[in-house]
Every structure is written in structure tokens, then in C-alpha cells.
Amino acid sequence: MIDDGTGLFTIGELAKATGLTVRTIRYWSDEGVLTPVTRSAGGYRLYDAESFARLELIRTLRELGLGLGHVREVLAGERTVAEVAAAHVAALDAQIRSLKVTRAVLSTVARRGSSAEETTLMNRLARLSAAERRRIVEDFTTEIFEGLDTADPDIRTRLRFAVAELPDDPTPEQVDAWVELAEMIQDPEFRVLMRKMVEFNAADRGPDVPAGTSLWFMSRLVQTGGEALRRGLAPEDPEAERILRELLGDADRAAVLERLTAATNARAARYRELSAAVSGLGPQATYEQEFAWVVAALELRVDR
């Protein structure tokens, strides 16, 4: 306190009492968040006891990361501390999400040994908005289903939504999976593969076949192959013929074999794995052994 009986303080005295630097207090004063109550005869800024409380509030808000604009609004009574805090939380959440994306991209770059061009592409894919992600998925599903009106609509729904639901607060693993998945569904060769699978499905179905029939068949196939494996039945065993008849009826076995071979393609399997990762579902059952048993049983008999 200056020794003139006014009870006022200089910037230096405020600094000594609060532990802040003179430079910081002067800057806040220049920015209008710590207005002096008056000036001395020599032109020095002077502050009263209330300035201490104001200064502590400014320091607290600044340490919490609020900008001077928000601090000024609180001090002016234009917004409450709670309102400013809520806005700051939202901003921090956005920053955290951005940092997670950055970490995921850098982790993938390090793991893959990516080039500068690949790094740029991954970063762009990872930072797409939800609307932009949906557009990529819609382009993908439109191309592979175009003109195939008899394809099972349940399959169309699964393909569309499996890759679009990256959460607002994704884990690095989900971002990593989305980047790989986005690259995959934009790959012309992968689109040809998926189109072929859908063409098989459309050829097998008439206009009156209920939705979900294809998925029901795959479920039966898995069940059939699983039961054969549990019984220790080899694909070449004569009883396998009876099992195939029960499963396929009079269907063209060569066509079924071609369809199953496409469905069990390694890239299609990776697509399903990545879709599950993006959705946060964790590792999913692939039923590779069950499919392999049915495929092997068919291969032994398809020319007979």
C-alpha cells in the first residue's frame, strides 16, 4: 500500500502481494480486465482492495484456460462463470477430439512407415465430418447396389450403416480403423469385389423373397458347418452329401460355391473386421472354419 493514507496500491505492490509479475498485471490492465481506480500524481496506476479479489478471479480463469475475452465478459457481468465454463468445456472437448485424431493418424503413420502423400490422405480421411463420412458410404453402397433391385435390403442396410457410425469421441483405434475402411471402400478393386457378392445375392432372390433371407441362409450355413466340425465329420465323408442337400436343396452348387468363395475373400473379411472396430464392437466371430468346411465339401462334389 502506498504511504499516502489513500489505501491504494501500485502495480508493484499488487505483484508482490499476489506473486504475479508486474508485466502480467500491466498487460491485464492494458487489456481492460483490471482497470485502475485512479492514477497517482506521477501517472502511475493505482488499485484498491477490491482489485485484489478481481485479480484473483482473473488469475483463476486464466489458469483454467479462458481467454481474456471471456474473462472480460464475466467481470462485466455479461456472462456468469458457469456459462463461460460450459462454453470452455465444449471447446476443450473439441480440442481433445482433435488431439485424439492427431494421435491416431501419427500412430498409423509410424506403424505403416507412410509416405508424405499417404500421411496427408490419412489425415484428411480422419478429419472428415459425419456428413462427409456418410457421403462416402452412400457413394459406395450406391455403386455396388445400382440396378440390383432384387438384392436383399437387409444387406444394403448393414453395408451402409456398418461404416458410418464413427462416434463423436472416437478412440485412436476407431479412428485408425475408419481411415483404413475409408481407403478400402473407395478402392475400385474392392468395389468390384463387393459388387460381385451383391450380384450373386440378387441372382438368388425373386421379388417375393422376404428381407433377411440371405442372412438367415448364412446363419444356417454357419450352424451346419459348426455341427459337422463338432462331430468330427470330414468334408469328404459320405454323410457330407446329405448335409449339403439339407442345406442347399436343388440349388446350383457351382453357383453357391462361387458365391461363398467371394464372401470368404480376405478383403471382405477385413471389411467386416474394420466395420466392427469403427462401431466399437470389438473382435467379432468370423466363422472361418465353418465356412471352410462347407466350401471344402462343395469343392469335392461340385463337378459330380
Secondary structure by P-SEA (a helix, b strand, c coil): ccccccccccaaaaaaaccccaaaaaaaaaacccccccccccbbbbbcaaaaaaaaaaaaaaaacccaaaaaaaaaccccaaaaaaaaaaaaaaaaaaaaaaaaaaaaaaaacccaaaaaaaaaaaaccaaaaaaaaaaaaaaaacccccccaaaaaaaaaccccccccccaaaaaaaaaaaaaaacaaaaaaaaaaaaaaaaacccccccaaaaaaaaaaaaaaaaaaaacccccccaaaaaaaaaccccaaaaaaaaaaaaacaaaaaaaaaaaaaacccccccaaaaaaaaaaaaaacccc
